[in-house]
Amino acid sequence: MEKKENQDGRTGLTVVSRDGTRIAGTRYGDGPAVVLVSGAMSTGGTLAPLAERLARHCTAVVYDRRGRGESGDTEPYAVEREVEDLAALIDALGGAAALFGVSSGGALVLRAAASGLPVRRAGVYEVPFADFLEGGAERHAAYRRDLTAALSDGRRGDAVELFLRLTGLGEEVIRGARQSPMWAGMEAIAPSLAHDAEVMGDGLLPHDRVAEVATPLLVVAGGASPAWMREANRAVTEAAPGGVFRVLEGQTHMVEPDVLGPVLTEFFCA
């Protein structure tokens, strides 16, 4: 593991995963360690504001998942390689840590916690399992099919559009996004959408796998999110032996760090 101290108290860290892939991250604070796992179209920096709030009470680590930001990538991709990335990070943090994942990053956390990694506690925010979304399984299958075709053809912009439509954005908003300064960065990270599609599998809640999560599990959803999202995450809670469900009133899928932070501090940092 490599470390690099920053002037503002953050510590850069780099680990090498089992297959030789370099995984880059940043460590904030001291105390019990929590690794934050981002979702689709995001890097570790996306969760930095949340990490800064947790760092007042514990160690919070953000990292670029493979194929994003400062981390490397190695073909062929498999979800198991991302679990090994988390294993390398946990090892660098002393051999045990908590995990918290947002959206599809939460599905990765569930996979890692069920795999037997030394995870002391786990938490997820709004994993988008489509069990309670009308036509959800069919929509997810069509998305995966079209995403594979777009990326195979090198049509990164089309891949980003497919993802944005999947999240419910309208065509006018998507056209505006294409004209924004952020679009180039979104296209750059587009190949990692295939990774998240693999993490989500068929898009439905894997009950048997979640039942193998033996560690305490906090499942959080936003009160202003669609009802199907809350019901899906309630089902995650019910499938896990040690699941606890919380709803944050007024919050959507883009949860505010100042609202989520205290809930996670109580669960992970006590």
N, C-alpha and C positions, 0 to 999 in steps of 0.2 A: 504494500500500500504506500502511495505517495501522499504527502501532505504539503500544503502551502498556506501559510498564515496571511490573511489580509488585514489591512489597517483597521477595518471596522469590526474586527472580532470574528469574522467568518473564517472558516478553515476550508480551503479546497482539498478535496481528497480524490484519489484515483485508485481503483482496484482493477485487477485482471480476473475476468471470469474464467470458468473452467475450460472453455474452448479458446482462450487466449484473447478474447475481446476486451478492449479497454473501456471501462465504465467510469465516467467522470461525475462528480457530485460536489456538494458543499455542505459543510457541517455548521450548525448554529447552536450556541449555548452549551450547557453542561447538565449532567444528570441522566436519568433513564433515557435510553435512546429510542427514537421513533423515526422510521424511514417512511417518507411520504412518496407515494407512487401516483404519477400523473396519468391522465386519460389520453384520449386520442387528440391529435393536432396540438400537442403541448409538450413542453420540456420541463426540466426541473425548475427552471426559473418561474414558471407559472405558479408554482406552489410556494415560492419564496416568501410572499407576504404572510402566509399561514405559518411557515416555519419560524419567522421572526417572532410571532406571537407565542408560539409554543416554547421558544428558546428562553423565555423568561422563567420557565419552570423545569425544563428538561432539555436534552439534546435532540434537535430536529435535523434530519438529513434529507436533502432533496438531491435528485440525480437525474441525469439525462438517460432515459431508457435507450437501449441499443437502437442505432439507426437515427438518432436525434442529437441535436446540439453538439456537444464536445465528445460524446461517446462514439465508439466505433460500431461496426456491424460485421457479421460473419454469416455467409450463406452456407447451407440453407437455413432459413429461419424455422424455429420451433418454439412453442411456448415454454417448453422445458428449459431452453437456454435463458429465458428471462427469469425463470425461477432460480437458475444457477447464478444469475447476476445478483439477485437479492441475497442468495447464500453468501456470495463474496463480500457484499456490503455488511451483512450481519457479522461475518467473521472479523472484518476490519473494525467493527464496533465493540469487540470483546466477546463475541460468540453467542450473544442473545440480544434481541431487540423487538420492539413492537412494529407493526406495519399498519399504515393507513393509506387507502387508495380511493381515488375519486373517479367516478364513472367507470369506464372500462378498466382503469387502473385498479378499481375495487375488485373486478373479476380476477385480475392477476393476483391480488392479495389473497383472495379466497383460495385460489389454486395453490399458492405458496404455503398458506397456513395448513391446508389439508395434506400437503406433501411430506410433512414431518420436519420442516425446518424449525430451528429453535426460536419460535415466535412466542413471546410472553403474553402479548395481547394483540388483537387485530381489530381494525375498524374499516368501514367503507361508507362512502356517500353516494347514494343514488346510482347503483349499478343498473344499467338500462336493460335488464332482462325483459323480454317482450311478452311474457306469459299473459299479462292482463291488457295488452294493447290489441285492439281488434285487427286481425290480419297480421299480427306482429311477426310471427315466424315466417310467413310468406314475404313480407317486406324485407326482413333481414336476409333471406336467401337471395332475393333479387338484388339487393345491395351488394352482397358478396360477389355475385356473378358479374355484375356490371363493373364493380371496382376492379376485379381481376382483369377484365378486358381492357379497361382504361389504362391501368398501370402497365400491362403487357405491351400496349401500343405507345407508351410514353406520353399519354395524355394526362399529365399531372393536374392540370387545371380542371379537367372534367372529373377526375377523382375527388378533388376537393369539393366540387359542386355536389357530387353524389353524397358526400358525407354531410354537407350543410343541409341538403334536402332531408336526409335521414333524421337530422336533429329537429326538423320542423320549420326551418327558415323558408320564407316565401321567395318567389323568383325575383321580385324587385330588390329585396335585400341582398340576394346573392349577386345580382348584377352590380349593385353598388359595391359589394365586397371585392369584386374583380377589379374595380377601378381604384381601390384603396392602396396605400403604401404597404400594407401588411400582406398583400396577395403573394408577392414573390417569396416571402418567408413561408407562407402556407404551402405553396407549390414545392418548396425545397423539402418540406417534411412529409409531403404526401405519400411517399412509399411506405412510411411507417403505419399508414392506415391499414395496410394488409396485416400488419402485426396485431393490431387491435381487433381486426375481424377474426383472426385465429383465436385470440384470447377469449372472445365472446362465443366462439363455437357456433352452434345453431341458433344462438340468440335467446335460448330459453334457460331457465334456472336449472343448474345441474344439482338436483336434490341430493343424490347419493354422495357427491363430492363435498357439498357444504356440510353434510352430516358428519364428515370426517374432521371438521374443524373443531378440535377439542379445546382450544384456548378460548378465553372470554372474547366475545365478538360484539362490538358496537356497530349498529346499523342506523344510519341517519338519512332522513329525507326532508325535503323542503315542503312546507305547508302550501306554498303557492305553485308547486310543480303539478303536472297532470296527475290525476287520481291513479292512473295505471302505474305510474312510477312509484308512488307511495305503496300501492298494493304489492308490487313486485318486491320491494325491499322489506315490507312486512313479512312476505313469504320467505325471504332469505333468513330473517330472524327466526322464524318458526322452524326452518330446516336445520338450524345450527343448535347443538346441545346447549351452548352457553350464550345464546343470542339475546341482545337487549336492543329495543327499538326506540328511536327518538325522532320526533318531528319538530323542525325548526320553523315556527310560524313566520309567514311572510317571505320565506326564502324560496328561490328557484334552483335550477340546476347550476346556475352561476352563483354559488353560495358566497356570502360575505365572510371574509376571514375573521372579522371582529365578532361575528355571531357564532361561527363554528369553533373558533379558537378556544373559548372557555369550556365548551362541552368536551373537546378533545383533551384539554389540560386536566380536567377532572378525571377522565377515564385513563389516560396514559401516564400522567406525570405525578400522580399521588404516591 
